[in-house]
Amino acid sequence: VTAILSTATASAGSPSGASGTEPLDRIVPQPAEVRTTPGVAFDLDPDGALYATAGSGDAKAAADFLAGLLRKPTGYALPVRGLSASAKPAGIVLALGGANSVTKPEGYQLQVTSRAVTISADDRQGLFNGVATLRQLLPVKADRQERMPGPWRIRGGVISDAPRYAYRGALLDVARHHLPDADVKKYIDTIARYKINYLHMHLIDDQGWRLQIKSWPELTTIGGSTGTGGILGGFYTQEQYKSIVDYAYARGVTVIPEIEGPIHMHSALASYAELNCDGKAPEPYTGWLNSEDGRLCLDSPVTYEFLDDVIGEIAALTPGPYIHIGGDEAHDLSQAELDGHFEKVAKLVEKHGKKVFGWQEAAGSFDPATTMTEFWTTGINDEQVIAAGKAGGKVVMAPATNAYVDMKYTESYPEYPVGNAWAGTTTVADSYDWKPEEQLAGLPANSIAGVEAALFTETVFGINQAENLAFPRMLSIAEIGWAKASTHDWDTFKPRLAAQGPRLRESRVNYYPSPDVPWP
Ligand code: TNX
């Protein structure tokens, strides 16, 4: 066993594997600034501890998260202790605010000396981002879910880092096929490693309603009973949803729930007759394309009483700032119908204390200054999206041609019907080969909030297939969202991406070993 383990570790390591450390330039996403201190390394002490800024729940949360990751593979106790302002302890230090001020939102400084590993940040996200980087400086065996022999050595140096964009998202469609909560958490584990900070949960669509709403219980008993192709129905109780939200927060990820509308709502219409214009509930829908009977009854006051209840319950369960109100593909509605619907929904979202996020089809119907828009293609509402950007609105770029990770990698991927192809095939190189600021001519660059990798799941049956499509392409999107535009280069990205293979493998992430990438 030892021989196998050491082979795995050596093959995953660097050319400088002799010193037993990971190089500082093998990180995804690429940090803003990296300086190695030659000849210096930190060894984790079997009796060592973590120190978190005393009185800071955020520093303690980041330290608890890191300690929780390290205890199993190291077998060390790694207690988390309070750090007073003047102390300079040996060990791993998580310092919020104070001397090493970083000042950029979500930024951090990670310093490794022979005595201490110090992550300093000015905000909670910064600490979690520093932890994500530190994980990639640890030997690959740190990702093993069993005790491994030391040493646990980290190369000396300083990394100063901050993201290019504030929004780095992953859309996970749990509506087309339900994904059990434990699998959603595993997905969160993986995206958090790469500093993805928003999980956009596509909770509702024609084929399934996945979140328990206590005031409208049939949404889940009927609307949640099935999925695309008639399989993988299911839903999250409010407790399960809360536990997903908490799990994400404990890893630096904010959940954004999406409810759809005015189309893509067949699962609601199938659950309650009174939501239908003709007062009759259709059968649940299990087809692969959009339902033709999935449009809300826009003239009925019941529709908006219903949405008020739903948005109210979701808002109460969701600490994050946004509720995504869908809006995509409502091609058959007039602009007046769209405006009327989105204005009412936006009011409800605001009434329940949240900010509005919506697909680009809704852009012209909102107050651009207070809403966030999600771009997925050119040719729909382009002028309104540009106008929103010019008026101070923020836009998230999720171009289907590059960032929809439900697209097949190649035409022969795989032999069975997993993956869509309507936006073309998307190799790993393609997922990296795009620029947020070049997607929509005329959109001001400073209106771009960030990027999102979307995994729609009509063709995805469970976590193994979800992971195979999402990874490694998610890492391309993470890199585009985080790293400086000036370091964007496939040839230097490729080996950094390759180095993640062994880590993903140790974590049992079923990534696609694309031939684009020189995996070790
Ligand atoms: C388009 S683009 C959709 C989804 C589908 C997806 C499949 C957009 C916001 N909507 O309803 O699931 O394509 O790739």
Residues whose N, C-alpha, C, O or C-beta is under 5 A from the ligand:
A	BS01	TNX	D328 W376 D406 N420 F456
